[in-house]
Amino acid sequence: MTTATNTRALAHPAREEIRLEGVLHALSDAVRLRIVREMARGGSGGFSCSYFDLPVTKSTTTHHFRVLRESGVIRQTYQGTAKLSSLRRDDLDALFPGLLDAVLTAADSQAVRLGDS
C-alpha cells in the first residue's frame, strides 16, 4: 500500500537542530531582518507573504522566507491556499536566551538612527 505524500508540508528544523550560525546568517540580511522585525511587532499570529511590503521580487521574497524557515527563525504552515509564517520566538528564546530581543532592539535603534523606522 502506498500513501500519498503531502506536497504542501514544509520542512522545518526541530528545536534541537537549530544552530546559532544559521540563525545569525538568516538575520544578517536586511530584508530578512525587516521581515522578522515586522513579525515580532505584529504578535504571534501567522502572516502571509503578501502582508509584507518588501522592495524585492516575489521570487526573491520566497527565497528570503525559505532561508528564515530552514534556519529555524520562522515556521510556515498552509491554511487552505495561504502559506502563513510565524516567528519561532519560543524556540529561539529557549536556545539562545536574549538573542532575538538584542537583535531586534539593535535593529530598531539602527532604523531610528537611519530614519528607516
N, C-alpha and C positions, 0 to 999 in steps of 0.2 A: 504494500500500500504506500502510495506517495502522498505527501502533504504539500499543499500549496505554500509557497514562500511568500510572506508579506513583503512586497517590494517597497512598501511605504514605511517600513520600520527603519529607523536611523540608528547607526552605531554610535554609542557613547562610551567613554571610558568609565569603568567602575570607580568609585571614590578612591580606592587604594591604588589605582593605576594613574591617577592624575599626578603629573610631575611639575615641579616648580618651574623648571626651564621652559616647559611647554606653555604654562600659564603666562609667564613673563614675555615669551615670544608673542603670544596672541595679543597681549595688552600693549606691546611695543608699537603697534601700528595706529596711526591717528584715527583712521576710520573705525577700526575695531574698538578702540578706546572710547570713541564717541558713542558707539552702539551700547557698550557696557554702561557708560555714564547714564544714558537715557533709560536703560532698563533699571538701573539702581534707583533713579529718581521716580520711575513710574510704578513702583510697587512690585508685588510678587506675581502678578498675573502674566499670562502669556501675551507676546506681541507678535503680530505678523510682520514679515519683512517689509511690507508696504507701509507700515507705521512710521518707519524711519525715512527721513528726507536726507538722503546721502548724495554727495557730489560724485558718484561713480555709476557706471553702467549696471544693469541688472545682473549680468554675469559676474561682474566684479563683486557686487553685493553678495551673491551666492557664495563666492569664494571666501569672503570675509566671515560669513556665518558658519561655513564649514570649518574654517580654522578655529573659530571660537568653540564650536561643538566638539571637534576632535581633541582639543586641548583640555576639555572639561570645564570651560568657563560658562557655557550655556548648555541647556537641554532643549532639544527640539522635538515636538510631537505633532502629529497630524490630528486635527479635529475637522472631520469632513474633508473638504478640499483645501483647507487652510493649514499651513505649517506655522505653528506657534513656537516662539522661542522664549525661554525664561532663564534668568540668571541662576546659577548653581551656588548661591551665596552660602547656604548651609554647608555644602561640601568644601568650598574654598575656605570658609572660616574655620572649619574643623581641622583642615590640613595645614593651613598657613594663617594662624591667628593674626588678625590685624593687617594682613597684606592688602586685601581688597579695599578696606577703608583707607589705608595710607595712599594707595594708588589713586583712588577716587578723589581724596582730599587734595592731593598734589595736582591732579588733572583739573580740578575745579579752580584751584589757585592760579594755575597757568592760564586757563581760559579767561579769568578775570584780568590778569596782567596783560594778556594779548588782545583783550576785547572780543574774545570768541564765545563768551557765555551766552 
